[in-house]
Amino acid sequence: MAGPSTALSPVIAASTHWLARAYPGGDSNTVAHTLAELQARQAITVAAWLRYPTEIDAALVAIAGPGGSAILDWKAGSEPDDEFAEGEGWRTWVDEVVVSWAACLLADPLLARRGVDAVVAAMPMPDQRPRPHARRTATSGLPVEFRRLLQPDVRDREASALLRHPDLLEPIAAMHRDALLYLLDAEPDRTPLAA
């Protein structure tokens, strides 16, 4: 598993930025905005590690590029006025599949748990040498890096009302949901929507 490969950093950063802008948690420079962005980053990180599971995968996407945000912008109705304007270059590093999978994880807590479990299970066991900062785990045994994704508190939920709303995320989540369900060996949610 690629895990914390630095090669995925531009993809994770740009995809998080896209998701946080498309489904904002409040005005920028507010705590709500920051909390929503942290949840988006955790979901994007899990999705990126699932999408690019080896160091070679991560290196190849860094060379070839992930494809950009054009289709996502169109689906979410968040197309920029000028995608070639200065300051819009980050959009080329957005990965459509990663964002779609992250949307699935944010909208479905059980799928998020399954995704994090898959990532944690595939991470190589660290060697036994002492480290300056050991990986901490929450009381549930999961890394604290994913707490806001898996166990959002009241403030997290309030900040992510748009970011976790299944109906709002559906156009993005539906794009590549089947591939994620297949990868995680999960069944699609067949519960009918309330009328």
Sequence and secondary structure as in RCSB ss.txt:
>XXXX:A:sequence
MAGPSTALSPVIAASTHWLARAYPGGDSNTVAHTLAELQARQAITVAAWLRYPTEIDAALVAIAGPGGSAILDWK
AGSEPDDEFAEGEGWRTWVDEVVVSWAACLLADPLLARRGVDAVVAAMPMPDQRPRPHARRTATSGLPVEFRRLL
QPDVRDREASALLRHPDLLEPIAAMHRDALLYLLDAEPDRTPLAA
>XXXX:A:secstr
   S GGGHHHHHHHHHHHHHHS  SSTTSHHHHHHHHHHHHHHHHHHHHHS SHHHHHHHHHH    SHHHHHH
HT   S TTSTT GGGGG  HHHHHHHHHHHH HHHHHHHHHHHHHHS    SS  SS   B TTSSBGGGHHHH
S  HHHHHHTTTTT HHHHHHHHHHHHHHHHHHTT          
